[in-house]
Amino acid sequence: MTALTQPAAAPASYPELVWTRLIAAPRDKLFKAWTQPELLMQGSATFRRDA
């Protein structure tokens, strides 16, 4: 999926969740923050290693 295309529609029996957020940050840093577990844990109090 790219910014210019929409995903295929899911059958009506499947719930759909769409989450959109604008973040003022360089794309490469934002990608690393969402894909590297150690960075993801730094930015969220909901993720804990000991839980």
MDAnalysis code that builds the backbone (N, CA, C; Angstrom):
import MDAnalysis as mda
import numpy as np

u = mda.Universe.empty(153, n_residues=51, atom_resindex=np.repeat(np.arange(51), 3), trajectory=True)
u.add_TopologyAttr("name", ["N", "CA", "C"] * 51)
u.add_TopologyAttr("resid", np.arange(1, 52))
u.add_TopologyAttr("resname", ["MET", "THR", "ALA", "LEU", "THR", "GLN", "PRO", "ALA", "ALA", "ALA", "PRO", "ALA", "SER", "TYR", "PRO", "GLU", "LEU", "VAL", "TRP", "THR", "ARG", "LEU", "ILE", "ALA", "ALA", "PRO", "ARG", "ASP", "LYS", "LEU", "PHE", "LYS", "ALA", "TRP", "THR", "GLN", "PRO", "GLU", "LEU", "LEU", "MET", "GLN", "GLY", "SER", "ALA", "THR", "PHE", "ARG", "ARG", "ASP", "ALA"])
u.atoms.positions = np.array([
    [0.846, -1.174, 0.000],
    [0.000, 0.000, 0.000],
    [0.889, 1.234, 0.000],
    [0.596, 2.159, -0.860],
    [1.327, 3.419, -0.886],
    [0.406, 4.537, -0.444],
    [0.958, 5.722, -0.323],
    [0.159, 6.859, 0.114],
    [-0.931, 7.212, -0.893],
    [-0.780, 6.777, -2.130],
    [-1.734, 7.147, -3.166],
    [-2.777, 6.078, -3.450],
    [-2.640, 4.904, -2.873],
    [-3.590, 3.830, -3.142],
    [-4.281, 3.415, -1.862],
    [-5.433, 2.819, -2.010],
    [-6.198, 2.330, -0.879],
    [-6.123, 0.804, -0.860],
    [-6.118, 0.188, 0.322],
    [-6.129, -1.277, 0.390],
    [-7.462, -1.814, -0.122],
    [-7.456, -3.068, -0.516],
    [-8.692, -3.712, -0.968],
    [-9.687, -3.745, 0.186],
    [-10.937, -3.588, -0.125],
    [-11.982, -3.587, 0.909],
    [-12.119, -4.969, 1.525],
    [-12.214, -5.018, 2.836],
    [-12.401, -6.282, 3.553],
    [-13.874, -6.666, 3.501],
    [-14.162, -7.960, 3.558],
    [-15.570, -8.388, 3.620],
    [-16.265, -7.750, 4.826],
    [-17.559, -7.562, 4.728],
    [-18.318, -6.893, 5.782],
    [-18.223, -7.605, 7.130],
    [-17.883, -8.882, 7.138],
    [-17.825, -9.626, 8.397],
    [-16.553, -9.344, 9.197],
    [-15.579, -8.642, 8.613],
    [-14.333, -8.337, 9.303],
    [-14.365, -6.902, 9.825],
    [-14.023, -6.699, 11.100],
    [-13.948, -5.318, 11.595],
    [-12.743, -4.615, 10.973],
    [-12.830, -3.329, 10.850],
    [-11.745, -2.566, 10.237],
    [-11.264, -1.516, 11.222],
    [-9.961, -1.391, 11.339],
    [-9.360, -0.391, 12.193],
    [-8.413, 0.434, 11.337],
    [-8.628, 1.724, 11.324],
    [-7.762, 2.637, 10.573],
    [-7.208, 3.636, 11.570],
    [-5.883, 3.740, 11.620],
    [-5.232, 4.634, 12.560],
    [-4.365, 5.583, 11.768],
    [-4.671, 6.859, 11.863],
    [-3.922, 7.877, 11.143],
    [-3.399, 8.889, 12.143],
    [-2.145, 9.232, 11.997],
    [-1.548, 10.215, 12.893],
    [-0.463, 10.956, 12.143],
    [-0.436, 12.263, 12.277],
    [0.612, 13.081, 11.684],
    [1.647, 13.368, 12.756],
    [2.890, 13.045, 12.462],
    [3.972, 13.240, 13.420],
    [5.056, 14.071, 12.745],
    [5.427, 15.168, 13.382],
    [6.449, 16.050, 12.829],
    [7.826, 15.476, 13.152],
    [8.285, 14.565, 12.300],
    [9.585, 13.920, 12.492],
    [10.079, 13.421, 11.139],
    [11.396, 13.310, 10.972],
    [11.919, 12.740, 9.727],
    [11.442, 11.296, 9.566],
    [11.129, 10.895, 8.344],
    [10.597, 9.549, 8.087],
    [11.516, 8.443, 8.580],
    [12.835, 8.590, 8.364],
    [13.745, 7.518, 8.759],
    [13.754, 7.326, 10.276],
    [13.715, 8.409, 11.039],
    [13.690, 8.284, 12.497],
    [12.366, 7.709, 12.981],
    [11.288, 8.127, 12.357],
    [9.981, 7.603, 12.736],
    [9.880, 6.109, 12.446],
    [10.392, 5.674, 11.284],
    [10.381, 4.255, 10.940],
    [11.177, 3.449, 11.957],
    [12.361, 3.932, 12.320],
    [13.180, 3.230, 13.309],
    [12.470, 3.164, 14.663],
    [11.796, 4.254, 15.044],
    [11.107, 4.279, 16.331],
    [9.974, 3.263, 16.395],
    [9.336, 2.960, 15.262],
    [8.221, 2.008, 15.230],
    [8.663, 0.584, 14.941],
    [9.900, 0.384, 14.483],
    [10.319, -0.961, 14.094],
    [11.425, -1.547, 14.969],
    [12.070, -0.744, 15.780],
    [13.111, -1.261, 16.667],
    [12.533, -1.364, 18.085],
    [12.438, -2.587, 18.619],
    [11.781, -2.793, 19.921],
    [12.325, -1.905, 21.043],
    [13.633, -1.705, 21.088],
    [14.183, -0.896, 22.177],
    [13.732, 0.560, 22.077],
    [13.560, 1.070, 20.879],
    [13.074, 2.441, 20.711],
    [11.572, 2.521, 20.952],
    [10.847, 1.507, 20.542],
    [9.406, 1.474, 20.762],
    [9.099, 1.468, 22.256],
    [9.864, 0.730, 23.033],
    [9.647, 0.672, 24.474],
    [9.972, 1.996, 25.153],
    [10.943, 2.737, 24.624],
    [11.289, 4.035, 25.205],
    [10.136, 5.027, 25.069],
    [9.397, 4.934, 23.974],
    [8.356, 5.913, 23.709],
    [6.989, 5.542, 24.226],
    [6.842, 4.391, 24.844],
    [5.525, 3.975, 25.297],
    [5.605, 3.348, 26.678],
    [4.774, 3.832, 27.558],
    [4.731, 3.270, 28.906],
    [3.942, 1.972, 28.942],
    [3.265, 1.621, 27.840],
    [2.440, 0.417, 27.843],
    [3.227, -0.850, 27.554],
    [4.431, -0.730, 27.018],
    [5.255, -1.899, 26.723],
    [6.286, -2.064, 27.823],
    [6.247, -3.221, 28.477],
    [7.207, -3.505, 29.527],
    [7.820, -4.873, 29.287],
    [9.095, -4.976, 29.497],
    [9.778, -6.272, 29.298],
    [9.443, -7.264, 30.399],
    [9.204, -6.778, 31.602],
    [8.978, -7.681, 32.734],
    [7.498, -8.037, 32.920],
    [6.628, -7.524, 32.073],
    [5.198, -7.789, 32.237],
    [4.821, -9.134, 31.648],
])
